[in-house]
Amino acid sequence: METEDERTILDYLNEDCWRAVLQFVPAKDLIRTERASRRWQEVLLWYLKGTGVHIAIAEYHKEDNPSVCRAKRSSYTSFESWTKKLGSLVVDTYCIGLKSLEIIKENCPNLETLTLKDVQCKTPKLLLHHNLNDNFKCLQSLKLHSCNIPDSCMNKFVAEKALQELKFYCCDSLTGLCLKSMDLSNLKLLEINLSKDFESKHVLPVFDRMSELKTLKVSDVSGEFLEEIQVGLDKMPKLEKLELDDDERMRGECGQQISRLTELKHLRLAFQMFDEDIQAITRCCKELVTLKLSDCRSMSRRSVRPIWRNAGARLTELALRDFDEAKDADIVALIRGCPLLTKLTVTGSRQLTRRLPARAAAARRGVAPGKVLDLDLSFTNLSSHLCVEDTDADGPHLDVLGRKYVGLNIICF
């Protein structure tokens, strides 16, 4: 009787039954229950390894990929234990030192994405002991976050590894010289952010080896680097997403270069844009879906027509910041000419009238009835008026200037 009393439901259900039950529970919820008992932990590990679920060990939960379960790291002990338990399932993780990198190397043979965070490479030989080419056969993406690793050490650490994604965030010790010896033939994404020491003389020569690049994001770097990097855009014919962003708001010279990127779908620029730039880009980039311009002070109202006429049928997001010349008619024309828009941002104007919300709502209903458009009019002369969200049986409305408008979600700061 004593033995029988100690039995649990785990002893009565076979593997097929457990598989049928557990398939209804998200993997991240199953992981949270693993400490219930040793036997329960065994059942979970058996089940997870049989489902092919992918595990990402992160500082926070980010549900950007439904096929990847993200296990939040609460302490070094839990990170170590779970990495060892689920090592073969881990495809995405990060480390904050060489000790955790050693654990990852020994237990995660299928790792695809690795983030090195706050790694201070005072002894390069220790880092080189974990070089990517020899120890991470499946690795496709590498991100360096606030790391102090010299170019010479990065060269040997990456070795001849053909990565698909390479991200540098807040890495002031790197100048870009490390890119010269890397295998960039299969690189699809390059991101350089808050890395002020990157120099164009090291980066521009390697653009010739980035013909497969589809995403380029450069922000918060030196003004010289951001200006000169525009010269190499012609060498990336397959580019689909381009972001060149900086607070300096300098004069851009890349209008013609960008217009030759025929596969471009997403564009974000912080340069001062002129009418001829807008016309060339919208006319030649026939795949453009999102267009976000942070400095439209040099644009005139003549740029509005090419936007909706050349790209309006495809645009889902449009941002024209600091567009000082914008008037009611321009915003209404953009809404009518871009029926697929989900968000329209026009800031900086002091020429908008109180009739705009009603006209914008009518235009939206005319081209996309039943679909709500986020209209951001922050930092305009209308932004001082109170906007209060309201909902009734007919759907979302907005109380703007004392009236309700269907089809618009107006944002005013």
N, C-alpha and C positions, 0 to 999 in steps of 0.2 A: 504493500500500500504506500509506503514511503517513497519507493522508486516511481510508482505511478503518479503520485502527487507532484513530483518534480518535473514531470513532462509538460511541455508547452505546445502551443499550436504548431510550432516549428517541427515537432516530431510527428505530427499527423498528416502534414501536407507534403506531397512529393515535389520534385523539381518542376514538373509541368504545371502544377497548381500554383506554385509560387511565381513562376514566370507569367502566368495568366493574371495574377493579382497585381504584381508589381508594375506591369506595363501601363497601368492607369495612374501611377504616381510619378511626377517629374523627378528626374535624377537628382536635382539640387535638393529636393525635399527628402529624398532617401538618404542622402549624405548627412543631412542634419540629424538623422536618427541613429547613426551608426554606433553611438556610445551606449545604446540601451543595454546591450550585452555582447559578450564575445561571440556567442553563437549567431546572434542577429547580424553582427558585423561580417561574419563569414558568409552568411546568406547574401548580404548586399554585394560584397565583393564578387562572389560567384555570379550573381545576376548581372552586375555592371560590366564585367569582363565578357559576358556572353552577348551583350546587346550591341557592342561596338560604339557605345556612347563616347564622346570626346570630352575631356576635362580641361578647363582653363583655370589655373590658380592665380588669383588676382587680388589686389588690395580692395577692390570694390566690385560689385556686381554690375555687369554691363551686358544687357540682353540684346546684343547686335547680331548674334547668330544663333537661331533656335536649335541648331544641331549640336551646339557646344554648351555643356553644363559648366557654369562658372562657380568654383568653390572659393569662398572668401577666405583669405589668409588672416588669421587672428593672432598668431604668434609663430615664432620660429619652430617650436616643437610641433605644432599642428601641420605646418608646411612640410617639415621633414617627414613626419609620419604618413601624411597623405600622399606625398610624392612617392614614397617607397611602396605604399599599398597600391596606388593606382598608376604607377609609373608608365606602364605600356599604353595607358589610355590618355595620358597628358599630351596635348598638342600645343598648348599655349601656357607660358608661365613667365615669371620674372624672378630675378635674384638681386639681392642687395649686397652681395659680397662673394668672395671666391669660395667660401665654404658651402653656400647654397648652390653655387654653380657646380661644385663637385658632386653634390647630391643629384642634381638634375642630370648631369652627364652620365652618372652610373645607373639611373633608374628610368630615364625617359628616352627610349630609343626611337620613338615616333614623333618627337618634338618638331613642330613646324614653325612656331613663333616664340622668340626669346627676347625679353626686355632686360637689359642691364641697367640697374638703377643705383645711382650714387656709388658706383664702383670707382675707387681710388686706386689707380695702378702705380703704386710706389715701387713695386717689384715686378717688372714686366715678365720675368721668367715664369712666375706663378700663373699669370693669365695665359701665356702662350702654351702652358701645359694643357689647356682646355680648348685649343684652337678648333674652329668650326669644321674645317675640312675633315679632320680625323675623328672627331667625337660627336658630331651632330649631322648624320648622313641625310636626314629628312628635313633639315631646317630650310625654310623658305623666307622667313622674315626676321630681321634683326633691328631692334630699337635701342638706342643709347639715350638714357634720361639722366641728366645731371652727372655725367661721368667725367672723370679726369684721366683720360687715356691719351697719350701722345700718338701722333700719326704713325711713327715707326712701329709702335706696338700694335696698333690697329691693323697695319699691313700684314703682320705675321699672324695675328689672331684670326682674321678672316681668311687669309691665305688665298687659295684659288676657288673658294666657295662661290658658286653661282647663285646668288640670292635673287629673289623676286621683289623683295621690299626692303628698303633701307631708310631708317628714320634717325635723325639727329635732333635731340631736344636739349637745349641748354648745355651744350658741350663746347665751352670756350677754349679748351685746350687743343681742339682739332682745327686744322686750317684747310682741310680738303685734300691735302697731299696724299692721304691714305687711299683716295679713290683711284689714283693712277695705277696701282698694282692689283686692284680688285677685278674680278671677272664680272663685268656689267652687261654682258651680252644678253642676259635674260631678265634684266631688271625692269620691273613693271611700275614701281612706285619709288620716288625719291622725295623725302621730306626733310627740310632744313629749317629749324625754328629756334629762335633765341640763341643762335650760335654766332656771336659777333666776330669770331676770329677766322671764319671761313673766307678764303680769298678767291676771287674770280680767276686768277692766273693758274690756280690748281684745278678748278672745277670745269672751266670752259673747254680745256683740251680733251676731257673725257666725254664730252657730249657726243663726240663721233661714235662712241661705243654704246650709246643709249638709244639706239634706233627702235627698240621694243618698248620704250617707256610710254606708259599710258597716263600716269598721274605725276605731276610735279607741283609741290607745295613749298614755297619759300616765303618766310615771314620773319620780321624782327631780326634782320641781319644788317650789315653795314649798308649805307646808301650806295656806295660804290659797287658793292657786290650785286645789289639788286638791279642797278642800272645796267651793268655789263652782262648780266645773265640773259638779258633779253636777246642778245646777239645770237645765242646758240639755239633759239627756239626752232629755227628752220631744220635743225638736225634731228628733230623728234616728230616725224610725220604721223605717228600713231597716237599722239597725245590726245586724250579724251577729257582730262581734267587739269586745269591750270589755275593756280592761286599764287599771285605775287602781291604780298601785302606788307605794308610798313606804315608807321605813323608819320613819316616825313612828307608823304604826299608829293613826290617829285614829279617832274614832267616825264611822261612815258614816251618812249620812241618805238614801241612794239606793235603799233596798230597794223602795219603791213605784214610783219612777221606772223602775228596771230592770225591774220586773215588767210594765211596759207596753211593753217592747221585744219584741214578739211574734215577731220574726224572729231573735232573738239565738241564736247557736249556740255561741259560745265566750266564757266569762266568767272574768276573773281580777281579784280584788280584794284589797287589803291592808288594808281597813278592818276595824274590829271588827264582826263580824256577830252578829246576835241571832236567836233562834228565829223570830220573826215575819218577819224579812227572808228567811230561807231558805225558809220556807213560801210566801211570796208569790212569790219568784223561781221556785222549782221548779214551782209550780202554774200560773203564767201564761206562762212562757217555754217553750213546748211544742216548740221546736226545739233545745233545749240539748243539746250533745254533750260539751263539756268544761266542768268547773266547778273552779276553783282558788281557794281561799280561804286567805290567808296569816295570818289572825288569828282563830282560833275560840275564844279564851279566854272570850268572853261567851256562847258557845253551850252549850246543855245537850244531854243525850242525846236529848231530844225532837226534835231536828232531824234525826236519822238516818232516822227513818221517812219524813218527807216527801221526802227526797232519793231514796231507792230506790223509793218508791211513786209519786211524781209524774214523776221523770225517769230512773229506773233502766233502762227499756227502751232508752234512747238513749245514755246516758253511756258514753264510751270512756276518758275520763281524769277522775279525781276526786282532789283534794288538799284535805285538811283539816289545816292546820298549826296547831300550838299548841292542839290539841283535847284539853285537859287531862282532860276527863271521860270520854273514850273507854274502853270496856271490850271484852273479847274478843267479847261478843255483838254489839256494834255493828259491828265489822269484819266478822264473819261474815255479819251481816244485809246489809251493803252488797255483799259478794261475791255472795251469793245473789240479791239484788234487782237487781244490775247485771251481767247475763251478758256484755255486750259490753266490759266494762272490760279495757284492756290495761295500765293503771297505776293503782294506788291508793296514795295517800300519807296516812298518819295519823301525826302527830308530836306530841310533848309529853306524852303520857299516861304516868303512873307506875303504872297499874292493870292492865297487861296481864300475863297469866300464861304459863307455859311450855307450856301446852296449846294456845295460839293457833295456832302454825304447823300443827299436825295438823288442827285444826278448819277453818282457812282453806283448807288443801289439799283437804280433803274437800268443802268447800262449792264450791270452784272446779271440781273434777271433776264435781260434780253438775249444774252449770249450763252448763259449757263444757268438756267433756272433750277432751283433746288440745291445748288452747290455754293457753299459759303466761301467768300474770299477774305483773307486777312489783309487789311489795308492799313499799313503803318504810315502815319502822318506825324511822327514824332519830330520835335524841333522845327515845327512850322508855326505859322500864326494861329493855327487851329488847335495846337497841342495844349493850350492853356484852358480849353473848355473841358468840362467834366464829361467823361464817357463811362456809363454804367452798364454792365452786362445784365441782360434779362432773358428769361426763358419762359415760354408758355406752350400751349398745346400745339401751336403751329411751328415750333422750332425756335432756334436762337435768334434773338434780336439785339439791337444795341440802342441805348438811349443816348443820342448825341444832340447836344444843343436843344434838349427838351423834346426830341422826337425819336420814333423808333424806325429802324430801317432793316428790312429783311434782306438776307444774302450777304451782309457785310459784318466783319468783325474788325471794328476800327480800333487801332492802337495809337494812343497819343500820350507821349511822355513830355 
